[in-house]
Amino acid sequence: MPSPNTAAPRRSRPLAALLLAAAAVLPLAACQTGGAVQADRVSADVSPAGPPSADPGLRTAPGAPDAHPRVACTPDMLRFHAGAERRPARHMLLTVTNISDRTCTFAGQPYPLLRLSDRHPAAAPPIARSRPRTPVALAPDATAYATVTIAGPDRPGGRSAPGSKAEKISQFGVTLTARSDPAQVGVDGRAPVPVDPDTARVTYWQRSLADAEKW
């Protein structure tokens, strides 16, 4: 019969083995759990971001499509000015400047509709050869030009000229569409100026003063 002192160590050996096995399992589980947490963090870091929010302060880069589509020029967007040459008074120069903060275009009506005389309400016809290849578009603060022939070379103007129907004016009406009310534009320089409604013509809107002066 074995003695009590020798039986106790034999029973303690399996218990010690179990404790060692449990101690080995705990760090492994902790590593696996920590790895899962770390993986979740990495996954959150590399998850695809949503669409960027629009920044109202951003501006369209040069060459990119205009963020604000062009609109038709209207009188409230423009400032008109007219001046007549000194001698002989055969031409007036009409200028228009975009005072708005948007680009507008004259595509719908590519030349100004002028009401030069109350006796002749019909608009002065355009000079067909002056039509540019593309309609003029006005950026903010930009200016376009049109030349008005107010008296033909064969009719020097003035009420006393034989056969002339000219009358002297200090202002005239300008419209951008056929059905709108004309804006009255005063003539600077040599005013009043003689205008013959039978010979008066106007160019299409031009992009530069040099182009307008060709006519």
C-alpha positions as CSV (number, residue, x, y, z in Angstrom):
1,M,0.0,0.0,0.0
2,P,1.5,3.3,-1.0
3,S,2.2,5.9,1.6
4,P,0.2,9.2,1.7
5,N,3.4,11.2,0.9
6,T,3.9,9.5,-2.4
7,A,0.3,9.6,-3.6
8,A,0.0,13.4,-3.3
9,P,2.7,14.3,-5.8
10,R,1.1,11.9,-8.4
11,R,-2.3,13.6,-8.1
12,S,-0.7,17.1,-8.4
13,R,1.0,16.4,-11.7
14,P,-2.2,16.4,-13.8
15,L,-3.4,19.5,-12.1
16,A,-0.2,21.3,-12.9
17,A,-0.4,20.3,-16.5
18,L,-3.9,21.7,-16.7
19,L,-2.8,25.0,-15.2
20,L,0.0,25.3,-17.7
21,A,-2.3,24.6,-20.6
22,A,-4.8,27.2,-19.4
23,A,-2.0,29.8,-19.0
24,A,-0.9,29.1,-22.6
25,V,-4.5,29.5,-24.0
26,L,-5.1,32.9,-22.3
27,P,-2.4,34.9,-24.1
28,L,-3.4,33.3,-27.4
29,A,-7.0,34.4,-27.0
30,A,-5.9,37.8,-26.0
31,C,-3.7,38.1,-29.2
32,Q,-6.6,37.0,-31.3
33,T,-9.0,39.5,-29.7
34,G,-6.5,42.3,-30.0
35,G,-5.8,41.4,-33.6
36,A,-9.5,41.5,-34.4
37,V,-9.8,45.0,-32.8
38,Q,-6.7,46.1,-34.7
39,A,-8.2,44.8,-37.9
40,D,-11.4,46.7,-37.3
41,R,-9.4,49.9,-36.8
42,V,-7.5,49.4,-40.0
43,S,-10.7,48.6,-41.8
44,A,-12.3,51.8,-40.5
45,D,-9.2,53.8,-41.6
46,V,-9.3,52.6,-45.2
47,S,-13.1,52.5,-45.7
48,P,-14.1,54.5,-48.8
49,A,-15.0,58.0,-48.1
50,G,-18.4,59.5,-49.1
51,P,-18.7,62.1,-51.9
52,P,-17.0,65.4,-50.9
53,S,-19.4,68.2,-49.9
54,A,-19.7,71.1,-52.2
55,D,-17.7,74.1,-51.2
56,P,-19.5,77.3,-52.1
57,G,-16.2,79.2,-52.0
58,L,-14.6,77.1,-54.8
59,R,-14.4,78.7,-58.2
60,T,-14.3,77.0,-61.6
61,A,-10.7,76.4,-62.8
62,P,-9.6,78.1,-66.0
63,G,-10.7,76.2,-69.0
64,A,-13.4,74.3,-67.1
65,P,-17.0,74.7,-68.1
66,D,-18.6,77.8,-66.7
67,A,-20.4,77.1,-63.5
68,H,-23.0,79.8,-64.3
69,P,-24.5,79.3,-67.7
70,R,-24.6,82.3,-70.0
71,V,-27.8,84.2,-70.1
72,A,-29.2,86.7,-72.6
73,C,-28.1,90.3,-72.0
74,T,-30.9,92.4,-70.5
75,P,-31.0,96.2,-70.1
76,D,-30.6,96.0,-66.3
77,M,-27.3,94.2,-66.8
78,L,-25.9,96.8,-69.1
79,R,-24.7,100.5,-69.3
80,F,-25.0,102.2,-72.6
81,H,-23.1,105.2,-74.0
82,A,-23.2,107.0,-77.3
83,G,-20.9,109.5,-78.8
84,A,-20.8,111.2,-82.2
85,E,-17.7,112.1,-84.1
86,R,-17.0,115.8,-84.3
87,R,-16.8,116.6,-88.0
88,P,-18.4,115.5,-90.2
89,A,-21.1,113.9,-88.1
90,R,-21.7,110.8,-90.1
91,H,-21.2,108.2,-87.4
92,M,-22.0,107.5,-83.8
93,L,-20.3,105.0,-81.6
94,L,-22.5,103.0,-79.3
95,T,-20.9,101.2,-76.4
96,V,-22.4,98.7,-74.0
97,T,-20.7,97.5,-70.7
98,N,-21.8,94.6,-68.6
99,I,-22.2,95.9,-65.1
100,S,-23.6,92.7,-63.7
101,D,-21.6,89.7,-62.2
102,R,-22.7,87.3,-64.8
103,T,-21.6,86.6,-68.4
104,C,-24.4,87.4,-70.9
105,T,-24.7,87.0,-74.6
106,F,-26.2,88.8,-77.6
107,A,-26.9,85.5,-79.4
108,G,-30.7,86.1,-79.4
109,Q,-30.4,89.7,-80.9
110,P,-26.8,90.1,-82.3
111,Y,-27.2,93.8,-83.2
112,P,-28.8,96.7,-81.3
113,L,-32.4,97.8,-82.3
114,L,-32.2,101.5,-82.6
115,R,-35.2,103.9,-82.6
116,L,-33.5,107.0,-84.0
117,S,-36.6,109.1,-84.7
118,D,-40.1,109.3,-83.3
119,R,-41.3,109.9,-86.8
120,H,-39.8,106.6,-88.0
121,P,-40.3,104.0,-85.3
122,A,-38.8,101.2,-87.3
123,A,-35.4,100.0,-86.1
124,A,-32.3,100.9,-88.2
125,P,-31.3,97.9,-90.3
126,P,-28.0,96.2,-89.7
127,I,-24.9,96.3,-91.9
128,A,-24.9,92.6,-93.0
129,R,-21.1,92.5,-93.7
130,S,-20.4,93.5,-90.1
131,R,-21.8,90.3,-88.6
132,P,-19.1,88.5,-86.6
133,R,-18.6,84.8,-86.9
134,T,-20.0,84.1,-83.5
135,P,-22.3,86.3,-81.4
136,V,-20.7,88.5,-78.8
137,A,-20.7,87.4,-75.2
138,L,-20.0,89.9,-72.5
139,A,-18.1,88.9,-69.3
140,P,-18.6,91.2,-66.3
141,D,-17.0,94.6,-66.9
142,A,-16.4,93.8,-70.6
143,T,-17.6,96.2,-73.3
144,A,-19.0,95.7,-76.8
145,Y,-19.3,98.3,-79.6
146,A,-21.5,99.2,-82.5
147,T,-21.1,101.9,-85.1
148,V,-24.2,103.8,-86.3
149,T,-24.1,105.6,-89.7
150,I,-26.4,108.5,-89.1
151,A,-26.1,110.3,-92.5
152,G,-25.0,108.9,-95.8
153,P,-22.2,110.5,-97.8
154,D,-24.7,111.4,-100.5
155,R,-26.9,113.2,-98.0
156,P,-24.8,115.4,-95.7
157,G,-27.6,115.9,-93.2
158,G,-29.4,118.9,-91.8
159,R,-32.9,120.1,-92.5
160,S,-31.8,122.5,-95.2
161,A,-30.1,119.8,-97.3
162,P,-32.0,119.2,-100.6
163,G,-34.1,116.0,-100.4
164,S,-32.9,115.1,-96.9
165,K,-35.3,113.8,-94.3
166,A,-32.7,114.2,-91.5
167,E,-33.6,115.5,-88.2
168,K,-31.3,116.5,-85.3
169,I,-31.4,114.4,-82.2
170,S,-29.7,114.5,-78.8
171,Q,-30.8,111.1,-77.7
172,F,-32.3,107.9,-79.2
173,G,-33.8,104.6,-78.1
174,V,-32.0,101.2,-77.8
175,T,-33.7,97.9,-77.3
176,L,-32.3,94.4,-77.2
177,T,-35.5,92.6,-78.2
178,A,-38.3,93.6,-80.6
179,R,-41.0,93.6,-77.9
180,S,-39.1,95.5,-75.1
181,D,-39.4,99.2,-74.3
182,P,-36.4,101.2,-75.5
183,A,-33.8,102.6,-73.2
184,Q,-33.0,106.3,-73.9
185,V,-29.4,106.9,-74.6
186,G,-28.0,110.5,-74.7
187,V,-25.5,111.5,-77.3
188,D,-22.2,112.9,-76.0
189,G,-19.9,115.1,-78.0
190,R,-21.2,116.9,-81.0
191,A,-24.9,116.9,-80.1
192,P,-27.5,117.3,-81.5
193,V,-26.6,115.3,-84.5
194,P,-28.4,114.9,-87.8
195,V,-30.0,111.5,-88.5
196,D,-31.4,110.5,-91.8
197,P,-33.7,107.5,-91.1
198,D,-33.5,106.4,-94.8
199,T,-29.8,105.9,-94.7
200,A,-29.0,105.2,-91.1
201,R,-27.5,101.7,-90.5
202,V,-26.0,100.0,-87.5
203,T,-23.3,97.3,-87.2
204,Y,-23.6,94.1,-85.3
205,W,-22.1,94.1,-81.8
206,Q,-18.3,94.0,-82.1
207,R,-15.8,92.7,-79.6
208,S,-13.3,95.5,-80.1
209,L,-13.3,99.2,-80.9
210,A,-11.0,98.5,-83.9
211,D,-13.6,96.2,-85.4
212,A,-16.4,98.7,-84.9
213,E,-14.4,101.6,-86.5
214,K,-14.0,99.6,-89.7
215,W,-17.6,100.6,-90.6
